[in-house]
Amino acid sequence: MSANHLDQCRSCRAPIYWCVTDKGKPMPVDPHPDRVRGNVSIYPDGGTMRAVVVPKAKAAAMRAQNQNLHLAHFTTCPQGRTWKKNR
Ligand SMILES: [Zn+2]
């Protein structure tokens, strides 16, 4: 995984990956997979990191197969409300 996309959350200073969703929107994602609640699949695509939000049932199945799923940072950020307001 390239470090180029590694950044720091402006609100809580946590490390984040800047990914691009399938809708072409930038999305901050926690770099560490979440084994319990993870629902975002990320993968490198050319020079960008892609993020795909997986539906709940599929996410549970993928986690059961030990596939790495991450969380969008705005769901884990202590300042999550600020994210929602601004994005
Ligand atoms: Zn944060």
PDB file of the backbone (N, CA, C, O) and the ligand in Angstrom, with CONECT records:
HET     ZN  A 101       1
ATOM      1  N   MET A   1       0.840  -1.195   0.000  1.00  0.00           N
ATOM      2  CA  MET A   1       0.000   0.000   0.000  1.00  0.00           C
ATOM      3  C   MET A   1       0.876   1.247   0.000  1.00  0.00           C
ATOM      4  O   MET A   1       1.782   1.378   0.822  1.00  0.00           O
ATOM      5  N   SER A   2       0.606   2.139  -0.907  1.00  0.00           N
ATOM      6  CA  SER A   2       1.427   3.342  -1.024  1.00  0.00           C
ATOM      7  C   SER A   2       1.199   4.295   0.140  1.00  0.00           C
ATOM      8  O   SER A   2       0.082   4.425   0.640  1.00  0.00           O
ATOM      9  N   ALA A   3       2.252   4.949   0.557  1.00  0.00           N
ATOM     10  CA  ALA A   3       2.126   5.906   1.659  1.00  0.00           C
ATOM     11  C   ALA A   3       1.657   7.265   1.157  1.00  0.00           C
ATOM     12  O   ALA A   3       1.372   8.170   1.942  1.00  0.00           O
ATOM     13  N   ASN A   4       1.583   7.392  -0.166  1.00  0.00           N
ATOM     14  CA  ASN A   4       1.216   8.691  -0.732  1.00  0.00           C
ATOM     15  C   ASN A   4      -0.133   9.192  -0.253  1.00  0.00           C
ATOM     16  O   ASN A   4      -0.378  10.397  -0.190  1.00  0.00           O
ATOM     17  N   HIS A   5      -0.998   8.258   0.082  1.00  0.00           N
ATOM     18  CA  HIS A   5      -2.360   8.653   0.403  1.00  0.00           C
ATOM     19  C   HIS A   5      -2.550   8.803   1.901  1.00  0.00           C
ATOM     20  O   HIS A   5      -3.634   9.144   2.374  1.00  0.00           O
ATOM     21  N   LEU A   6      -1.473   8.540   2.648  1.00  0.00           N
ATOM     22  CA  LEU A   6      -1.570   8.648   4.092  1.00  0.00           C
ATOM     23  C   LEU A   6      -1.602  10.122   4.490  1.00  0.00           C
ATOM     24  O   LEU A   6      -0.795  10.925   4.022  1.00  0.00           O
ATOM     25  N   ASP A   7      -2.522  10.447   5.337  1.00  0.00           N
ATOM     26  CA  ASP A   7      -2.671  11.828   5.795  1.00  0.00           C
ATOM     27  C   ASP A   7      -3.054  11.789   7.262  1.00  0.00           C
ATOM     28  O   ASP A   7      -3.109  10.727   7.883  1.00  0.00           O
ATOM     29  N   GLN A   8      -3.315  12.962   7.799  1.00  0.00           N
ATOM     30  CA  GLN A   8      -3.671  13.047   9.190  1.00  0.00           C
ATOM     31  C   GLN A   8      -4.994  13.792   9.286  1.00  0.00           C
ATOM     32  O   GLN A   8      -5.204  14.801   8.613  1.00  0.00           O
ATOM     33  N   CYS A   9      -5.883  13.281  10.133  1.00  0.00           N
ATOM     34  CA  CYS A   9      -7.172  13.951  10.302  1.00  0.00           C
ATOM     35  C   CYS A   9      -6.953  15.320  10.922  1.00  0.00           C
ATOM     36  O   CYS A   9      -6.238  15.463  11.915  1.00  0.00           O
ATOM     37  N   ARG A  10      -7.575  16.314  10.325  1.00  0.00           N
ATOM     38  CA  ARG A  10      -7.400  17.661  10.845  1.00  0.00           C
ATOM     39  C   ARG A  10      -8.097  17.847  12.186  1.00  0.00           C
ATOM     40  O   ARG A  10      -7.743  18.747  12.948  1.00  0.00           O
ATOM     41  N   SER A  11      -9.078  17.009  12.479  1.00  0.00           N
ATOM     42  CA  SER A  11      -9.823  17.145  13.730  1.00  0.00           C
ATOM     43  C   SER A  11      -9.141  16.434  14.886  1.00  0.00           C
ATOM     44  O   SER A  11      -8.939  17.026  15.947  1.00  0.00           O
ATOM     45  N   CYS A  12      -8.776  15.146  14.689  1.00  0.00           N
ATOM     46  CA  CYS A  12      -8.285  14.353  15.830  1.00  0.00           C
ATOM     47  C   CYS A  12      -6.853  13.881  15.629  1.00  0.00           C
ATOM     48  O   CYS A  12      -6.317  13.193  16.499  1.00  0.00           O
ATOM     49  N   ARG A  13      -6.214  14.224  14.517  1.00  0.00           N
ATOM     50  CA  ARG A  13      -4.804  13.888  14.267  1.00  0.00           C
ATOM     51  C   ARG A  13      -4.564  12.404  14.039  1.00  0.00           C
ATOM     52  O   ARG A  13      -3.413  11.968  14.020  1.00  0.00           O
ATOM     53  N   ALA A  14      -5.597  11.635  13.870  1.00  0.00           N
ATOM     54  CA  ALA A  14      -5.422  10.218  13.581  1.00  0.00           C
ATOM     55  C   ALA A  14      -4.935  10.067  12.154  1.00  0.00           C
ATOM     56  O   ALA A  14      -5.273  10.882  11.296  1.00  0.00           O
ATOM     57  N   PRO A  15      -4.122   9.007  11.879  1.00  0.00           N
ATOM     58  CA  PRO A  15      -3.724   8.760  10.494  1.00  0.00           C
ATOM     59  C   PRO A  15      -4.934   8.321   9.675  1.00  0.00           C
ATOM     60  O   PRO A  15      -5.769   7.554  10.154  1.00  0.00           O
ATOM     61  N   ILE A  16      -5.023   8.800   8.465  1.00  0.00           N
ATOM     62  CA  ILE A  16      -6.127   8.404   7.589  1.00  0.00           C
ATOM     63  C   ILE A  16      -5.590   8.175   6.177  1.00  0.00           C
ATOM     64  O   ILE A  16      -4.560   8.729   5.791  1.00  0.00           O
ATOM     65  N   TYR A  17      -6.293   7.363   5.431  1.00  0.00           N
ATOM     66  CA  TYR A  17      -6.026   7.211   4.002  1.00  0.00           C
ATOM     67  C   TYR A  17      -7.069   7.996   3.230  1.00  0.00           C
ATOM     68  O   TYR A  17      -8.265   7.907   3.509  1.00  0.00           O
ATOM     69  N   TRP A  18      -6.606   8.760   2.263  1.00  0.00           N
ATOM     70  CA  TRP A  18      -7.553   9.403   1.372  1.00  0.00           C
ATOM     71  C   TRP A  18      -7.846   8.465   0.224  1.00  0.00           C
ATOM     72  O   TRP A  18      -6.959   8.133  -0.563  1.00  0.00           O
ATOM     73  N   CYS A  19      -9.069   8.047   0.131  1.00  0.00           N
ATOM     74  CA  CYS A  19      -9.489   7.152  -0.938  1.00  0.00           C
ATOM     75  C   CYS A  19     -10.521   7.859  -1.804  1.00  0.00           C
ATOM     76  O   CYS A  19     -11.044   8.915  -1.445  1.00  0.00           O
ATOM     77  N   VAL A  20     -10.798   7.254  -2.947  1.00  0.00           N
ATOM     78  CA  VAL A  20     -11.825   7.784  -3.834  1.00  0.00           C
ATOM     79  C   VAL A  20     -12.914   6.728  -3.958  1.00  0.00           C
ATOM     80  O   VAL A  20     -12.631   5.571  -4.269  1.00  0.00           O
ATOM     81  N   THR A  21     -14.145   7.123  -3.715  1.00  0.00           N
ATOM     82  CA  THR A  21     -15.246   6.161  -3.770  1.00  0.00           C
ATOM     83  C   THR A  21     -15.614   5.851  -5.214  1.00  0.00           C
ATOM     84  O   THR A  21     -15.117   6.481  -6.148  1.00  0.00           O
ATOM     85  N   ASP A  22     -16.493   4.869  -5.380  1.00  0.00           N
ATOM     86  CA  ASP A  22     -16.936   4.519  -6.733  1.00  0.00           C
ATOM     87  C   ASP A  22     -17.762   5.651  -7.346  1.00  0.00           C
ATOM     88  O   ASP A  22     -18.039   5.647  -8.546  1.00  0.00           O
ATOM     89  N   LYS A  23     -18.150   6.614  -6.519  1.00  0.00           N
ATOM     90  CA  LYS A  23     -18.844   7.780  -7.050  1.00  0.00           C
ATOM     91  C   LYS A  23     -17.879   8.926  -7.341  1.00  0.00           C
ATOM     92  O   LYS A  23     -18.292  10.029  -7.697  1.00  0.00           O
ATOM     93  N   GLY A  24     -16.574   8.640  -7.180  1.00  0.00           N
ATOM     94  CA  GLY A  24     -15.570   9.643  -7.495  1.00  0.00           C
ATOM     95  C   GLY A  24     -15.371  10.691  -6.421  1.00  0.00           C
ATOM     96  O   GLY A  24     -14.760  11.732  -6.662  1.00  0.00           O
ATOM     97  N   LYS A  25     -15.895  10.409  -5.217  1.00  0.00           N
ATOM     98  CA  LYS A  25     -15.747  11.382  -4.133  1.00  0.00           C
ATOM     99  C   LYS A  25     -14.615  10.977  -3.197  1.00  0.00           C
ATOM    100  O   LYS A  25     -14.431   9.791  -2.923  1.00  0.00           O
ATOM    101  N   PRO A  26     -13.852  11.960  -2.703  1.00  0.00           N
ATOM    102  CA  PRO A  26     -12.795  11.637  -1.738  1.00  0.00           C
ATOM    103  C   PRO A  26     -13.398  11.210  -0.406  1.00  0.00           C
ATOM    104  O   PRO A  26     -14.382  11.787   0.058  1.00  0.00           O
ATOM    105  N   MET A  27     -12.790  10.186   0.207  1.00  0.00           N
ATOM    106  CA  MET A  27     -13.286   9.709   1.491  1.00  0.00           C
ATOM    107  C   MET A  27     -12.111   9.338   2.386  1.00  0.00           C
ATOM    108  O   MET A  27     -11.245   8.566   1.974  1.00  0.00           O
ATOM    109  N   PRO A  28     -12.066   9.872   3.593  1.00  0.00           N
ATOM    110  CA  PRO A  28     -11.006   9.482   4.538  1.00  0.00           C
ATOM    111  C   PRO A  28     -11.338   8.139   5.169  1.00  0.00           C
ATOM    112  O   PRO A  28     -12.451   7.927   5.651  1.00  0.00           O
ATOM    113  N   VAL A  29     -10.352   7.222   5.164  1.00  0.00           N
ATOM    114  CA  VAL A  29     -10.575   5.867   5.678  1.00  0.00           C
ATOM    115  C   VAL A  29      -9.512   5.556   6.718  1.00  0.00           C
ATOM    116  O   VAL A  29      -8.341   5.888   6.534  1.00  0.00           O
ATOM    117  N   ASP A  30      -9.917   4.920   7.810  1.00  0.00           N
ATOM    118  CA  ASP A  30      -8.947   4.494   8.819  1.00  0.00           C
ATOM    119  C   ASP A  30      -7.997   3.475   8.211  1.00  0.00           C
ATOM    120  O   ASP A  30      -8.447   2.552   7.533  1.00  0.00           O
ATOM    121  N   PRO A  31      -6.666   3.619   8.439  1.00  0.00           N
ATOM    122  CA  PRO A  31      -5.700   2.708   7.818  1.00  0.00           C
ATOM    123  C   PRO A  31      -5.771   1.292   8.380  1.00  0.00           C
ATOM    124  O   PRO A  31      -5.381   0.344   7.700  1.00  0.00           O
ATOM    125  N   HIS A  32      -6.257   1.131   9.601  1.00  0.00           N
ATOM    126  CA  HIS A  32      -6.292  -0.206  10.185  1.00  0.00           C
ATOM    127  C   HIS A  32      -7.650  -0.851   9.941  1.00  0.00           C
ATOM    128  O   HIS A  32      -8.689  -0.236  10.182  1.00  0.00           O
ATOM    129  N   PRO A  33      -7.637  -2.104   9.457  1.00  0.00           N
ATOM    130  CA  PRO A  33      -8.910  -2.778   9.250  1.00  0.00           C
ATOM    131  C   PRO A  33      -9.651  -2.971  10.574  1.00  0.00           C
ATOM    132  O   PRO A  33      -9.027  -3.151  11.620  1.00  0.00           O
ATOM    133  N   ASP A  34     -10.959  -2.933  10.523  1.00  0.00           N
ATOM    134  CA  ASP A  34     -11.782  -3.156  11.710  1.00  0.00           C
ATOM    135  C   ASP A  34     -12.479  -4.504  11.556  1.00  0.00           C
ATOM    136  O   ASP A  34     -13.299  -4.696  10.657  1.00  0.00           O
ATOM    137  N   ARG A  35     -12.137  -5.439  12.454  1.00  0.00           N
ATOM    138  CA  ARG A  35     -12.629  -6.823  12.342  1.00  0.00           C
ATOM    139  C   ARG A  35     -14.096  -6.935  12.746  1.00  0.00           C
ATOM    140  O   ARG A  35     -14.746  -7.940  12.461  1.00  0.00           O
ATOM    141  N   VAL A  36     -14.607  -5.919  13.400  1.00  0.00           N
ATOM    142  CA  VAL A  36     -15.961  -6.025  13.933  1.00  0.00           C
ATOM    143  C   VAL A  36     -16.967  -5.215  13.115  1.00  0.00           C
ATOM    144  O   VAL A  36     -18.054  -5.692  12.789  1.00  0.00           O
ATOM    145  N   ARG A  37     -16.579  -3.984  12.794  1.00  0.00           N
ATOM    146  CA  ARG A  37     -17.546  -3.109  12.144  1.00  0.00           C
ATOM    147  C   ARG A  37     -17.144  -2.714  10.735  1.00  0.00           C
ATOM    148  O   ARG A  37     -17.896  -2.023  10.049  1.00  0.00           O
ATOM    149  N   GLY A  38     -15.952  -3.149  10.286  1.00  0.00           N
ATOM    150  CA  GLY A  38     -15.443  -2.701   8.989  1.00  0.00           C
ATOM    151  C   GLY A  38     -16.429  -2.944   7.859  1.00  0.00           C
ATOM    152  O   GLY A  38     -17.032  -4.015   7.781  1.00  0.00           O
ATOM    153  N   ASN A  39     -16.598  -1.971   6.992  1.00  0.00           N
ATOM    154  CA  ASN A  39     -17.516  -2.135   5.858  1.00  0.00           C
ATOM    155  C   ASN A  39     -17.017  -1.419   4.612  1.00  0.00           C
ATOM    156  O   ASN A  39     -17.774  -1.186   3.670  1.00  0.00           O
ATOM    157  N   VAL A  40     -15.712  -1.068   4.618  1.00  0.00           N
ATOM    158  CA  VAL A  40     -15.158  -0.384   3.453  1.00  0.00           C
ATOM    159  C   VAL A  40     -13.968  -1.177   2.924  1.00  0.00           C
ATOM    160  O   VAL A  40     -12.995  -1.404   3.644  1.00  0.00           O
ATOM    161  N   SER A  41     -14.048  -1.593   1.680  1.00  0.00           N
ATOM    162  CA  SER A  41     -12.971  -2.305   1.029  1.00  0.00           C
ATOM    163  C   SER A  41     -12.115  -1.279   0.294  1.00  0.00           C
ATOM    164  O   SER A  41     -12.642  -0.475  -0.475  1.00  0.00           O
ATOM    165  N   ILE A  42     -10.802  -1.297   0.520  1.00  0.00           N
ATOM    166  CA  ILE A  42      -9.947  -0.337  -0.184  1.00  0.00           C
ATOM    167  C   ILE A  42      -8.886  -1.084  -0.980  1.00  0.00           C
ATOM    168  O   ILE A  42      -8.390  -2.126  -0.552  1.00  0.00           O
ATOM    169  N   TYR A  43      -8.547  -0.541  -2.139  1.00  0.00           N
ATOM    170  CA  TYR A  43      -7.538  -1.173  -2.982  1.00  0.00           C
ATOM    171  C   TYR A  43      -6.911  -0.120  -3.883  1.00  0.00           C
ATOM    172  O   TYR A  43      -7.568   0.840  -4.284  1.00  0.00           O
ATOM    173  N   PRO A  44      -5.611  -0.314  -4.202  1.00  0.00           N
ATOM    174  CA  PRO A  44      -4.938   0.656  -5.072  1.00  0.00           C
ATOM    175  C   PRO A  44      -5.401   0.501  -6.510  1.00  0.00           C
ATOM    176  O   PRO A  44      -5.603  -0.614  -6.990  1.00  0.00           O
ATOM    177  N   ASP A  45      -5.568   1.624  -7.192  1.00  0.00           N
ATOM    178  CA  ASP A  45      -6.014   1.617  -8.581  1.00  0.00           C
ATOM    179  C   ASP A  45      -5.226   2.695  -9.300  1.00  0.00           C
ATOM    180  O   ASP A  45      -5.562   3.876  -9.218  1.00  0.00           O
ATOM    181  N   GLY A  46      -4.173   2.287 -10.009  1.00  0.00           N
ATOM    182  CA  GLY A  46      -3.306   3.271 -10.616  1.00  0.00           C
ATOM    183  C   GLY A  46      -2.684   4.121  -9.519  1.00  0.00           C
ATOM    184  O   GLY A  46      -2.086   3.588  -8.584  1.00  0.00           O
ATOM    185  N   GLY A  47      -2.818   5.415  -9.623  1.00  0.00           N
ATOM    186  CA  GLY A  47      -2.221   6.300  -8.629  1.00  0.00           C
ATOM    187  C   GLY A  47      -3.135   6.617  -7.463  1.00  0.00           C
ATOM    188  O   GLY A  47      -2.752   7.379  -6.576  1.00  0.00           O
ATOM    189  N   THR A  48      -4.335   6.054  -7.441  1.00  0.00           N
ATOM    190  CA  THR A  48      -5.260   6.396  -6.365  1.00  0.00           C
ATOM    191  C   THR A  48      -5.621   5.169  -5.549  1.00  0.00           C
ATOM    192  O   THR A  48      -5.432   4.034  -5.987  1.00  0.00           O
ATOM    193  N   MET A  49      -6.141   5.413  -4.359  1.00  0.00           N
ATOM    194  CA  MET A  49      -6.716   4.359  -3.550  1.00  0.00           C
ATOM    195  C   MET A  49      -8.223   4.420  -3.738  1.00  0.00           C
ATOM    196  O   MET A  49      -8.839   5.477  -3.600  1.00  0.00           O
ATOM    197  N   ARG A  50      -8.799   3.284  -4.052  1.00  0.00           N
ATOM    198  CA  ARG A  50     -10.244   3.218  -4.233  1.00  0.00           C
ATOM    199  C   ARG A  50     -10.897   2.700  -2.961  1.00  0.00           C
ATOM    200  O   ARG A  50     -10.340   1.840  -2.278  1.00  0.00           O
ATOM    201  N   ALA A  51     -12.055   3.210  -2.648  1.00  0.00           N
ATOM    202  CA  ALA A  51     -12.819   2.732  -1.505  1.00  0.00           C
ATOM    203  C   ALA A  51     -14.203   2.330  -1.969  1.00  0.00           C
ATOM    204  O   ALA A  51     -14.880   3.082  -2.669  1.00  0.00           O
ATOM    205  N   VAL A  52     -14.613   1.144  -1.576  1.00  0.00           N
ATOM    206  CA  VAL A  52     -15.950   0.666  -1.917  1.00  0.00           C
ATOM    207  C   VAL A  52     -16.676   0.325  -0.625  1.00  0.00           C
ATOM    208  O   VAL A  52     -16.219  -0.517   0.149  1.00  0.00           O
ATOM    209  N   VAL A  53     -17.797   0.976  -0.396  1.00  0.00           N
ATOM    210  CA  VAL A  53     -18.598   0.669   0.784  1.00  0.00           C
ATOM    211  C   VAL A  53     -19.410  -0.590   0.501  1.00  0.00           C
ATOM    212  O   VAL A  53     -20.167  -0.660  -0.467  1.00  0.00           O
ATOM    213  N   VAL A  54     -19.233  -1.590   1.377  1.00  0.00           N
ATOM    214  CA  VAL A  54     -19.856  -2.895   1.174  1.00  0.00           C
ATOM    215  C   VAL A  54     -21.143  -2.967   1.994  1.00  0.00           C
ATOM    216  O   VAL A  54     -21.162  -2.534   3.147  1.00  0.00           O
ATOM    217  N   PRO A  55     -22.216  -3.506   1.417  1.00  0.00           N
ATOM    218  CA  PRO A  55     -23.466  -3.656   2.187  1.00  0.00           C
ATOM    219  C   PRO A  55     -23.240  -4.536   3.414  1.00  0.00           C
ATOM    220  O   PRO A  55     -22.371  -5.408   3.416  1.00  0.00           O
ATOM    221  N   LYS A  56     -24.034  -4.296   4.456  1.00  0.00           N
ATOM    222  CA  LYS A  56     -23.849  -4.934   5.757  1.00  0.00           C
ATOM    223  C   LYS A  56     -23.669  -6.450   5.701  1.00  0.00           C
ATOM    224  O   LYS A  56     -22.710  -6.986   6.257  1.00  0.00           O
ATOM    225  N   ALA A  57     -24.584  -7.132   5.035  1.00  0.00           N
ATOM    226  CA  ALA A  57     -24.549  -8.598   5.024  1.00  0.00           C
ATOM    227  C   ALA A  57     -23.294  -9.110   4.331  1.00  0.00           C
ATOM    228  O   ALA A  57     -22.662 -10.064   4.786  1.00  0.00           O
ATOM    229  N   LYS A  58     -22.940  -8.462   3.217  1.00  0.00           N
ATOM    230  CA  LYS A  58     -21.745  -8.859   2.490  1.00  0.00           C
ATOM    231  C   LYS A  58     -20.492  -8.569   3.311  1.00  0.00           C
ATOM    232  O   LYS A  58     -19.542  -9.351   3.305  1.00  0.00           O
ATOM    233  N   ALA A  59     -20.499  -7.439   4.018  1.00  0.00           N
ATOM    234  CA  ALA A  59     -19.354  -7.080   4.856  1.00  0.00           C
ATOM    235  C   ALA A  59     -19.127  -8.139   5.925  1.00  0.00           C
ATOM    236  O   ALA A  59     -17.989  -8.530   6.186  1.00  0.00           O
ATOM    237  N   ALA A  60     -20.208  -8.604   6.545  1.00  0.00           N
ATOM    238  CA  ALA A  60     -20.089  -9.635   7.584  1.00  0.00           C
ATOM    239  C   ALA A  60     -19.491 -10.912   6.993  1.00  0.00           C
ATOM    240  O   ALA A  60     -18.638 -11.546   7.614  1.00  0.00           O
ATOM    241  N   ALA A  61     -19.937 -11.283   5.801  1.00  0.00           N
ATOM    242  CA  ALA A  61     -19.419 -12.487   5.143  1.00  0.00           C
ATOM    243  C   ALA A  61     -17.935 -12.331   4.821  1.00  0.00           C
ATOM    244  O   ALA A  61     -17.155 -13.268   4.993  1.00  0.00           O
ATOM    245  N   MET A  62     -17.545 -11.138   4.351  1.00  0.00           N
ATOM    246  CA  MET A  62     -16.145 -10.911   4.009  1.00  0.00           C
ATOM    247  C   MET A  62     -15.263 -10.943   5.260  1.00  0.00           C
ATOM    248  O   MET A  62     -14.162 -11.491   5.238  1.00  0.00           O
ATOM    249  N   ARG A  63     -15.762 -10.347   6.354  1.00  0.00           N
ATOM    250  CA  ARG A  63     -14.983 -10.363   7.600  1.00  0.00           C
ATOM    251  C   ARG A  63     -14.830 -11.791   8.106  1.00  0.00           C
ATOM    252  O   ARG A  63     -13.791 -12.147   8.661  1.00  0.00           O
ATOM    253  N   ALA A  64     -15.859 -12.607   7.916  1.00  0.00           N
ATOM    254  CA  ALA A  64     -15.804 -14.008   8.348  1.00  0.00           C
ATOM    255  C   ALA A  64     -14.726 -14.763   7.585  1.00  0.00           C
ATOM    256  O   ALA A  64     -14.185 -15.750   8.083  1.00  0.00           O
ATOM    257  N   GLN A  65     -14.409 -14.297   6.364  1.00  0.00           N
ATOM    258  CA  GLN A  65     -13.348 -14.923   5.566  1.00  0.00           C
ATOM    259  C   GLN A  65     -12.010 -14.222   5.746  1.00  0.00           C
ATOM    260  O   GLN A  65     -11.097 -14.378   4.934  1.00  0.00           O
ATOM    261  N   ASN A  66     -11.907 -13.449   6.820  1.00  0.00           N
ATOM    262  CA  ASN A  66     -10.669 -12.739   7.150  1.00  0.00           C
ATOM    263  C   ASN A  66     -10.242 -11.742   6.089  1.00  0.00           C
ATOM    264  O   ASN A  66      -9.050 -11.471   5.945  1.00  0.00           O
ATOM    265  N   GLN A  67     -11.181 -11.198   5.351  1.00  0.00           N
ATOM    266  CA  GLN A  67     -10.828 -10.139   4.409  1.00  0.00           C
ATOM    267  C   GLN A  67     -10.819  -8.815   5.167  1.00  0.00           C
ATOM    268  O   GLN A  67     -11.660  -8.562   6.029  1.00  0.00           O
ATOM    269  N   ASN A  68      -9.852  -7.990   4.823  1.00  0.00           N
ATOM    270  CA  ASN A  68      -9.692  -6.722   5.512  1.00  0.00           C
ATOM    271  C   ASN A  68     -10.745  -5.714   5.069  1.00  0.00           C
ATOM    272  O   ASN A  68     -10.839  -5.361   3.894  1.00  0.00           O
ATOM    273  N   LEU A  69     -11.523  -5.267   6.029  1.00  0.00           N
ATOM    274  CA  LEU A  69     -12.458  -4.185   5.762  1.00  0.00           C
ATOM    275  C   LEU A  69     -12.170  -3.053   6.730  1.00  0.00           C
ATOM    276  O   LEU A  69     -11.862  -3.272   7.902  1.00  0.00           O
ATOM    277  N   HIS A  70     -12.275  -1.864   6.223  1.00  0.00           N
ATOM    278  CA  HIS A  70     -11.925  -0.689   7.016  1.00  0.00           C
ATOM    279  C   HIS A  70     -13.177   0.096   7.355  1.00  0.00           C
ATOM    280  O   HIS A  70     -14.287  -0.241   6.943  1.00  0.00           O
ATOM    281  N   LEU A  71     -12.959   1.157   8.122  1.00  0.00           N
ATOM    282  CA  LEU A  71     -14.068   2.054   8.441  1.00  0.00           C
ATOM    283  C   LEU A  71     -13.769   3.432   7.884  1.00  0.00           C
ATOM    284  O   LEU A  71     -12.632   3.902   7.928  1.00  0.00           O
ATOM    285  N   ALA A  72     -14.795   4.069   7.364  1.00  0.00           N
ATOM    286  CA  ALA A  72     -14.633   5.461   6.953  1.00  0.00           C
ATOM    287  C   ALA A  72     -14.274   6.256   8.196  1.00  0.00           C
ATOM    288  O   ALA A  72     -14.869   6.063   9.256  1.00  0.00           O
ATOM    289  N   HIS A  73     -13.297   7.156   8.067  1.00  0.00           N
ATOM    290  CA  HIS A  73     -12.840   7.830   9.274  1.00  0.00           C
ATOM    291  C   HIS A  73     -13.942   8.643   9.942  1.00  0.00           C
ATOM    292  O   HIS A  73     -13.937   8.811  11.161  1.00  0.00           O
ATOM    293  N   PHE A  74     -14.889   9.152   9.148  1.00  0.00           N
ATOM    294  CA  PHE A  74     -15.908   9.954   9.813  1.00  0.00           C
ATOM    295  C   PHE A  74     -16.851   9.138  10.692  1.00  0.00           C
ATOM    296  O   PHE A  74     -17.651   9.715  11.429  1.00  0.00           O
ATOM    297  N   THR A  75     -16.774   7.805  10.630  1.00  0.00           N
ATOM    298  CA  THR A  75     -17.568   7.019  11.567  1.00  0.00           C
ATOM    299  C   THR A  75     -16.808   6.751  12.862  1.00  0.00           C
ATOM    300  O   THR A  75     -17.424   6.430  13.879  1.00  0.00           O
ATOM    301  N   THR A  76     -15.466   6.878  12.844  1.00  0.00           N
ATOM    302  CA  THR A  76     -14.689   6.619  14.055  1.00  0.00           C
ATOM    303  C   THR A  76     -14.123   7.893  14.653  1.00  0.00           C
ATOM    304  O   THR A  76     -13.686   7.887  15.804  1.00  0.00           O
ATOM    305  N   CYS A  77     -14.121   8.978  13.905  1.00  0.00           N
ATOM    306  CA  CYS A  77     -13.516  10.213  14.382  1.00  0.00           C
ATOM    307  C   CYS A  77     -14.302  10.782  15.555  1.00  0.00           C
ATOM    308  O   CYS A  77     -15.529  10.861  15.507  1.00  0.00           O
ATOM    309  N   PRO A  78     -13.584  11.183  16.623  1.00  0.00           N
ATOM    310  CA  PRO A  78     -14.280  11.820  17.753  1.00  0.00           C
ATOM    311  C   PRO A  78     -15.004  13.095  17.307  1.00  0.00           C
ATOM    312  O   PRO A  78     -15.952  13.547  17.948  1.00  0.00           O
ATOM    313  N   GLN A  79     -14.531  13.659  16.193  1.00  0.00           N
ATOM    314  CA  GLN A  79     -15.156  14.879  15.676  1.00  0.00           C
ATOM    315  C   GLN A  79     -16.097  14.545  14.519  1.00  0.00           C
ATOM    316  O   GLN A  79     -16.317  15.373  13.635  1.00  0.00           O
ATOM    317  N   GLY A  80     -16.648  13.336  14.527  1.00  0.00           N
ATOM    318  CA  GLY A  80     -17.458  12.871  13.414  1.00  0.00           C
ATOM    319  C   GLY A  80     -18.568  13.822  13.006  1.00  0.00           C
ATOM    320  O   GLY A  80     -18.900  13.938  11.826  1.00  0.00           O
ATOM    321  N   ARG A  81     -19.134  14.495  13.983  1.00  0.00           N
ATOM    322  CA  ARG A  81     -20.217  15.421  13.660  1.00  0.00           C
ATOM    323  C   ARG A  81     -19.745  16.538  12.748  1.00  0.00           C
ATOM    324  O   ARG A  81     -20.467  16.987  11.858  1.00  0.00           O
ATOM    325  N   THR A  82     -18.509  16.981  12.990  1.00  0.00           N
ATOM    326  CA  THR A  82     -17.957  18.047  12.148  1.00  0.00           C
ATOM    327  C   THR A  82     -17.832  17.559  10.710  1.00  0.00           C
ATOM    328  O   THR A  82     -18.142  18.284   9.764  1.00  0.00           O
ATOM    329  N   TRP A  83     -17.367  16.303  10.561  1.00  0.00           N
ATOM    330  CA  TRP A  83     -17.218  15.736   9.213  1.00  0.00           C
ATOM    331  C   TRP A  83     -18.550  15.756   8.484  1.00  0.00           C
ATOM    332  O   TRP A  83     -18.648  16.188   7.336  1.00  0.00           O
ATOM    333  N   LYS A  84     -19.580  15.274   9.186  1.00  0.00           N
ATOM    334  CA  LYS A  84     -20.873  15.158   8.535  1.00  0.00           C
ATOM    335  C   LYS A  84     -21.392  16.519   8.094  1.00  0.00           C
ATOM    336  O   LYS A  84     -21.993  16.663   7.029  1.00  0.00           O
ATOM    337  N   LYS A  85     -21.146  17.505   8.935  1.00  0.00           N
ATOM    338  CA  LYS A  85     -21.645  18.843   8.627  1.00  0.00           C
ATOM    339  C   LYS A  85     -20.931  19.413   7.392  1.00  0.00           C
ATOM    340  O   LYS A  85     -21.540  20.067   6.545  1.00  0.00           O
ATOM    341  N   ASN A  86     -19.620  19.142   7.319  1.00  0.00           N
ATOM    342  CA  ASN A  86     -18.838  19.765   6.246  1.00  0.00           C
ATOM    343  C   ASN A  86     -18.808  18.947   4.966  1.00  0.00           C
ATOM    344  O   ASN A  86     -18.428  19.467   3.917  1.00  0.00           O
ATOM    345  N   ARG A  87     -19.200  17.682   5.026  1.00  0.00           N
ATOM    346  CA  ARG A  87     -19.075  16.852   3.837  1.00  0.00           C
ATOM    347  C   ARG A  87     -20.433  16.444   3.340  1.00  0.00           C
ATOM    348  O   ARG A  87     -20.537  15.736   2.339  1.00  0.00           O
TER     349      ARG A  87
HETATM  350 ZN    ZN A 101     -10.560  12.433  13.055  1.00  0.00          ZN2+
END
